[in-house]
């Protein structure tokens, strides 16, 4: 709505310090991100050209307000009047954004190493969990992904990584539509950007 766009424009201006674009360092002023263990991946996702719906690959140096709206659109909550086709497209867009966060080398697959990196980052705040334990968790999750996506594998078969189609299978039945959203209309949230 126009009201939501106005709220986002105020937030954008606060983040950019009234400039026409935002750079990665502008996200340093968001307190809610400061202690997030995957903060770097979240910020990077805002500059990922795949998420900006650009034809090229890689990262943008800066984003304008239109780009900011594109990224924030991935986090909007579902609308009650959406039909099944719209809901399916909406869900796939959200999952594509999430997939891109994991697929850091932009090759269209989440490899075991990429998955390990994310798990290690997520668990980095736990002082009681060693790096080897985090790796074991990632390895187990990757084996689970292989069993869901490929089925029973032969002893000589290697699971190359999670494709987007595999990712969709893994998230089937999980309510990503309501879990992956930002309450960007909350005025208190806007005040935190100073």
Secondary structure, 3 states (H helix, E strand, C coil): CHHHHHHHHHHHHHHHCCCCEEEHHHHHHCHHHHCCCCHHHHHHHHHECCCCCCCCCCECCEEEHHHHHHHHHCCCCCCCCCCHHHHHHHHHHHHHHHHHHHCCCCCCCECHHHHHHHHHHHHCCCCCCCHHHHHHHHHHHHHHHHHHHCCCCCCCCCCCCECHHHHHHHCCCCCHHHHCCCCCCCHHHHHCCC
